[in-house]
Amino acid sequence: MADKSSSNAYWAANIRLIRLCLIIWALVSFGFGILLRPMLSGIAVGGTDLGFWFAQQGSILVFLVLIFFYAARMNKLDREYGVEE
């Protein structure tokens, strides 16, 4: 990254990615697990209702998927902006 505009573009893309991941994580953990749990209670998953599953298992699994997604996407951004390790 040679110039300031390239550096600003890199960090803007990084912040957009972080916001996207945080919104997905909040929606799944807080939204599906707490706020929308009554609406999801009629759907059975693995012997329990979907709202409980999101609160106990789903949010953790989505968080793990987000970690790998973030790492892969940041590697791609690093290559695009020439700051890879």
Residue frames as qw, qx, qy, qz and C-alpha x, y, z in Angstrom:
[[0.000, 0.889, 0.458, 0.000, 0.00, 0.00, 0.00],
 [0.514, 0.198, 0.028, 0.834, 1.76, 3.02, -1.26],
 [0.037, -0.372, -0.049, -0.926, -0.63, 5.89, -0.75],
 [0.206, 0.024, 0.582, -0.786, -3.07, 7.18, 1.82],
 [0.659, 0.116, -0.119, -0.733, -6.19, 6.60, -0.30],
 [0.668, 0.120, -0.723, -0.127, -5.32, 2.92, -0.68],
 [0.200, 0.042, -0.794, 0.573, -4.81, 2.66, 3.06],
 [0.403, 0.072, 0.317, -0.855, -8.15, 4.35, 3.73],
 [0.720, 0.131, -0.405, -0.548, -9.90, 2.03, 1.26],
 [0.503, 0.104, -0.843, 0.163, -8.36, -1.01, 2.96],
 [0.011, -0.056, -0.710, 0.702, -9.53, 0.07, 6.41],
 [0.545, 0.105, 0.028, -0.831, -12.98, 1.01, 5.11],
 [0.715, 0.097, -0.611, -0.327, -13.34, -2.49, 3.64],
 [0.352, 0.055, -0.834, 0.422, -12.09, -3.99, 6.90],
 [0.227, 0.065, 0.491, -0.838, -14.61, -2.01, 8.98],
 [0.666, 0.099, -0.253, -0.695, -17.46, -2.98, 6.59],
 [0.635, 0.079, -0.767, -0.047, -16.53, -6.64, 7.03],
 [0.153, -0.004, -0.757, 0.635, -16.40, -6.33, 10.81],
 [0.433, 0.071, 0.212, -0.873, -19.81, -4.60, 10.86],
 [0.707, 0.087, -0.496, -0.497, -21.32, -7.32, 8.68],
 [0.516, 0.031, -0.828, 0.214, -19.99, -10.06, 10.95],
 [0.017, 0.043, 0.623, -0.781, -21.21, -8.30, 14.10],
 [0.561, 0.064, -0.035, -0.825, -24.68, -7.73, 12.63],
 [0.714, 0.046, -0.643, -0.274, -25.00, -11.40, 11.67],
 [0.380, 0.018, -0.802, 0.460, -23.74, -12.51, 15.08],
 [0.214, 0.042, 0.436, -0.873, -26.14, -10.18, 16.93],
 [0.652, 0.053, -0.270, -0.707, -29.08, -11.24, 14.77],
 [0.696, 0.019, -0.712, -0.085, -28.42, -14.92, 15.35],
 [0.375, -0.045, -0.748, 0.546, -27.49, -14.84, 19.04],
 [0.119, 0.184, 0.440, -0.871, -29.72, -12.05, 20.36],
 [0.502, 0.137, -0.237, -0.821, -32.41, -11.94, 17.70],
 [0.693, 0.002, -0.643, -0.326, -33.10, -15.63, 17.04],
 [0.471, -0.034, -0.798, 0.374, -32.09, -16.86, 20.50],
 [0.077, -0.276, -0.580, 0.762, -33.91, -14.27, 22.62],
 [0.301, 0.279, 0.047, -0.910, -36.20, -11.86, 20.79],
 [0.612, 0.192, -0.449, -0.622, -37.62, -14.19, 18.16],
 [0.014, -0.145, 0.972, -0.183, -37.60, -17.32, 20.32],
 [0.500, 0.278, 0.610, -0.548, -41.39, -17.40, 20.84],
 [0.635, 0.545, -0.162, -0.524, -41.95, -17.23, 17.07],
 [0.426, 0.469, -0.763, -0.128, -39.46, -20.05, 16.47],
 [0.414, -0.263, 0.767, -0.413, -40.78, -22.32, 19.24],
 [0.838, 0.245, 0.254, -0.417, -43.10, -24.25, 16.90],
 [0.695, 0.572, -0.428, -0.079, -40.27, -25.49, 14.69],
 [0.871, -0.419, 0.254, 0.029, -38.61, -28.68, 15.96],
 [0.516, 0.682, -0.502, 0.127, -34.87, -29.21, 15.54],
 [0.426, 0.309, -0.773, 0.354, -33.02, -32.10, 17.16],
 [0.471, -0.407, -0.758, 0.197, -35.71, -32.79, 19.75],
 [0.188, -0.545, -0.366, 0.730, -36.09, -29.17, 20.83],
 [0.343, 0.873, 0.339, -0.077, -37.53, -25.99, 19.41],
 [0.622, 0.540, 0.069, 0.562, -35.58, -23.83, 16.97],
 [0.124, -0.900, 0.101, -0.406, -35.41, -20.79, 19.30],
 [0.746, -0.606, 0.274, 0.012, -33.82, -22.83, 22.08],
 [0.884, 0.150, 0.195, 0.398, -31.45, -24.44, 19.57],
 [0.380, 0.754, -0.025, 0.535, -30.26, -21.00, 18.39],
 [0.384, -0.852, 0.197, -0.298, -29.79, -19.85, 21.97],
 [0.791, -0.481, 0.377, 0.033, -27.78, -22.93, 22.95],
 [0.762, -0.031, 0.510, 0.398, -26.10, -24.28, 19.82],
 [0.538, 0.707, 0.357, 0.287, -26.83, -22.21, 16.75],
 [0.006, -0.994, 0.104, -0.033, -25.27, -18.97, 17.91],
 [0.571, -0.587, 0.513, 0.257, -22.04, -20.77, 18.80],
 [0.706, 0.204, 0.574, 0.362, -21.91, -22.55, 15.44],
 [0.364, 0.878, 0.226, 0.214, -22.65, -19.34, 13.54],
 [0.265, -0.919, 0.268, 0.117, -19.93, -17.58, 15.54],
 [0.660, -0.309, 0.585, 0.355, -17.41, -20.26, 14.53],
 [0.598, 0.537, 0.486, 0.344, -18.45, -19.98, 10.88],
 [0.105, 0.990, 0.061, 0.067, -18.05, -16.19, 11.12],
 [0.491, -0.708, 0.410, 0.299, -14.51, -16.59, 12.44],
 [0.634, 0.006, 0.628, 0.451, -13.49, -18.67, 9.41],
 [0.387, 0.791, 0.411, 0.237, -15.39, -16.37, 7.03],
 [0.126, -0.981, 0.089, 0.114, -13.65, -13.31, 8.49],
 [0.558, -0.508, 0.525, 0.393, -10.21, -14.93, 8.26],
 [0.596, 0.292, 0.616, 0.425, -10.75, -15.99, 4.64],
 [0.246, 0.900, 0.314, 0.177, -12.19, -12.61, 3.61],
 [0.270, -0.913, 0.212, 0.219, -9.37, -10.70, 5.34],
 [0.626, -0.230, 0.573, 0.476, -6.79, -12.83, 3.55],
 [0.473, 0.588, 0.528, 0.390, -8.47, -11.89, 0.27],
 [0.004, -0.993, -0.115, -0.029, -8.53, -8.19, 1.24],
 [0.512, -0.684, 0.360, 0.374, -4.88, -8.34, 2.27],
 [0.603, 0.082, 0.594, 0.527, -3.94, -9.77, -1.14],
 [0.305, 0.810, 0.428, 0.259, -6.08, -7.15, -2.96],
 [0.090, -0.992, 0.041, -0.075, -4.35, -4.28, -1.14],
 [0.647, 0.524, -0.410, 0.371, -0.86, -5.82, -1.08],
 [0.265, -0.664, 0.486, -0.502, -0.50, -6.18, 2.67],
 [0.958, -0.143, -0.211, -0.129, -0.43, -9.97, 2.97],
 [0.581, -0.692, 0.425, 0.045, 2.07, -11.62, 5.24]]
